Each structure stands twice: as C-alpha cells, then as structure tokens.
C-alpha cells in the first residue's frame, strides 16, 4: 500500500507527519489520510511527496 510506504520512508528519515506536511505544503490531515489509506493521492501529489522525501515515485510504489 502506498500510504504505508510513505510512512515507512518518512519514519526512516526521522520525520513526523507534520514535517512531511510542511515540506510538501499539504495539510497534516491530508498526509495522514494518505498514510492511513483513506485518501488516494493524484500522481502530482505523489511527485510532491517523493520529492520532499528525496525518493522517486517508483520507490514509493514498491
């Protein structure tokens, strides 16, 4: 699941959900919903998250 992978990478970086939200300029609630699987992000949003985390979209999809 994409949300679980985002959470895993975020935690590996030592980031909180708030850190990710600030880095992407998305709301913390929205990033949390993605991680929990309650929201399906668009490709554009995935690109934004991947860039903030320093990974490729392909790495998020593994």
C-alpha positions as CSV (number, residue, x, y, z in Angstrom):
1,X,0.0,0.0,0.0
2,X,1.4,3.4,-1.0
3,X,0.5,5.1,2.3
4,X,2.4,2.5,4.3
5,X,5.4,3.0,2.1
6,X,5.3,6.8,2.5
7,X,5.0,6.4,6.3
8,X,8.0,3.9,6.3
9,X,10.2,6.3,4.3
10,X,9.1,9.3,6.4
11,X,10.0,7.5,9.6
12,X,13.3,6.3,8.2
13,X,14.1,10.0,7.7
14,X,13.1,10.7,11.3
15,X,10.3,13.0,10.1
16,X,6.9,13.4,11.7
17,X,3.7,13.8,9.7
18,X,3.9,17.5,10.5
19,X,7.4,17.6,8.9
20,X,6.1,16.0,5.8
21,X,3.1,18.3,5.6
22,X,5.4,21.3,5.9
23,X,7.8,20.0,3.3
24,X,5.0,19.4,0.8
25,X,2.7,22.3,1.8
26,X,-0.1,19.8,2.2
27,X,-2.2,19.6,5.3
28,X,-1.1,17.3,8.0
29,X,-4.6,15.7,8.0
30,X,-4.3,15.0,4.3
31,X,-0.9,13.4,4.5
32,X,-2.1,11.4,7.5
33,X,-5.1,10.2,5.5
34,X,-2.8,9.1,2.6
35,X,-0.7,7.2,5.0
36,X,-3.7,5.5,6.6
37,X,-5.1,4.6,3.1
38,X,-8.1,6.8,3.4
39,X,-7.1,9.1,0.5
40,X,-5.7,8.1,-2.9
41,X,-3.3,10.9,-3.9
42,X,-3.0,12.0,-7.5
43,X,0.2,11.5,-9.4
44,X,1.1,15.2,-9.0
45,X,0.8,14.8,-5.2
46,X,2.9,11.6,-5.2
47,X,5.6,13.5,-7.1
48,X,5.5,16.3,-4.5
49,X,5.8,13.8,-1.6
50,X,8.5,11.8,-3.4
51,X,10.5,15.0,-4.0
52,X,10.1,16.1,-0.4
53,X,11.3,12.6,0.8
54,X,14.2,12.6,-1.6
55,X,13.0,9.4,-3.4
56,X,11.4,8.6,-6.8
57,X,7.7,7.8,-7.4
58,X,8.8,4.3,-8.3
59,X,10.4,3.9,-4.8
60,X,7.0,4.9,-3.3
61,X,5.2,2.3,-5.3
62,X,7.5,-0.6,-4.3
